[in-house]
Amino acid sequence: MRSFVSVSVAIGAAFALVLLYLSLATAVSAAGYEAQRLAAERAELRRQNALLEIESARLASPARIETAAAALGLRRAAKVTVVPAEAFAAVR
Amino acid sequence: MAVSLVRLRALFAIFAIACLLLAGRLAYWQTIGRGELLGQATDQTRSDLVLAAQRGVVRDRSGAILATTVELRSLYAIPRRIADRGAAAAALAPILGQSAEAIRAALDSGAEWLYLRRRLPEDVARRIAALRIEGLGFENEPKRLYPNGALGAHVLGFVNDDGQGQYGVEGRYDPILRGVDGRLVVERDPANRELAIGLRIATDPRRGQDLVLTLDLAVQTAVERELAAAIARERATSGSAIVLDPRDGAILALASWPPYDPARVATADAEALRDRAVSWAYEPGSTMKAITIAAALDKRVVTPQTTYDDKGFAIIGGRRLGNALGRAYGPTTVTQILERSANAGAVFVASRLGADDLYAYLRAFGFGERTGVDVAAEASGSLRPLAEWYPVDLGTVAFGQGLSVTPLQLAAAYAAIANGGTLYRPYVVASRRDADGEHRTAPAPVRRVISSDTAATVRRMLVSTVDNGIANGAALKGYSVAGKTGTAQIPSEDGRYVDDAYISSFAGFVPAEDPRMVVVIVLERPQSKLLGTVTAMDAFRGIAIDALRYARVPPDRP
């Protein structure tokens, strides 16, 4: 009877160990898949960000702005008045 | 019964032999054939990938992106998985801008797997993805993008389909821009997902270094606009323009005509790929007179007031060299030689200087050798060794014939006059950034060419050339301008000059009292012939006005 109990406990423990191992392996695999999914998501977000940076640079291009301004009828200022800072300094 | 025993024994023998054969086979696969089996199993589960290094980003001096690499989606098809190829082709046709018949033909070509279109614009890829057609898929592929289009293309260069940088900065700095590829060996499940508890050997890629250029996008825009306008006005065959900071040799803008779009290199004309500011040499003509006079002043063989009697020509080495249009000016000072662009005067100054010293100064100014600028394919120009000079060469070289220079060499030489006498190596990469941080390019003074007093004197003479002389078209309201025009003939293959065809140019700097930029414009074969310099000066003014306003340089004149 005693030996039967010992064997049963040993089998139960072994079963529990196997279950633990399997659950851990499954959890690691699942975490691995999740990490891979997140890495792919991060890569895609980075890609989208790079595309947006390109679009931003294209929109900010002086040549594009110049063309757009001309299409709106804007013209280059014929004269830019520069006020010397010394004149203000003298007044103050 | 006896028969049954025989049968049983026979059956036992067959089983025994079969067992032995199986055991033998099993032993074979477990020992001798183990490696082969293991290899087959590994091939099914393991993938060995090259992780492409991200190519470095190129920016202008303000941080604006000039070139960068992004992953674009390429559309592929597995035709046997597409249920209705006709319907798929019809749905794709309007999005891809291709006929449904052509797409259907590709799908019916018998290929197991094929690309339908590579590196799609993102909006197109999204529209196709929304169709959710079974058997179509996307694969990311890197593409070099230039958000400003053709702007600065000759400085930037481009990247070919093999990922190699060509021409310009892309070519010159390819080894550091491209980075180092990595490697990833992993085991995968049947769905091609990486196994977290499987084999994993990874060497991370090392991304390429980022470059910040000395180029200024705003100035570059003005330069390309003015050059294009000048080319169109003159119907010139080609041209180039450079803006250089004389204080350290930094190239603020550089443009070459004909242009090309780095995104469409495959369809570009081969001649358009050449950077005519750096990789092309021409006979400079009268812009060289400033160099000749600077040498003579520095050698103290003339002063600005030294006078000669201009008869409209000079005789040297038994040859008669005349002024443009044969005009005689009478008593003429050295300053007036520049103001009138008198060839006879340049010969007079060169005769005072002598061939040895003229040659030495030309070499010191950097002619006849590459400037060392950090873009690919720089030309050296041509300055024949002194031993090969004929007596007449002293006269012709003095006004810019018989030698060839690149526009960049001329800009660097004028920068030396502008900055007080020091020749700087021109450069376009201001800094590079890697994992260790930013590495700035130190300005590289090559040598002192002339004294600061001589440089100041030549500056005043060049200002007078603009204020009172032939280069008056370059004058700017509110700013002192120093500069000189150049009209050069074009040598033909038979050693003579091409009739009635010229190269017009202008080299100058502004503000002359405290120069912030040197500008050189060159137009090849302008239709207005000798008046091509007028257009070159107009282009100079357009560039200078924009660049001075943008840099907030205050006027130095009322």
Interface residues (C-beta under 8 A of the other chain):
Chain A: A25 V28 S29 A31 G32 Y33 A35 Q36 R47 A50 L51 E53 I54 E55 A57 R58 A60 S61 P62 A63 E66 V80 V82 P84
Chain B: A64 I65 T68 V70 E71 E122 N140 L145 P147 N148 G149 L151 R193 E194 L195 A196 I197 L217 A218 T221 E224 R225 R549 P554 P555
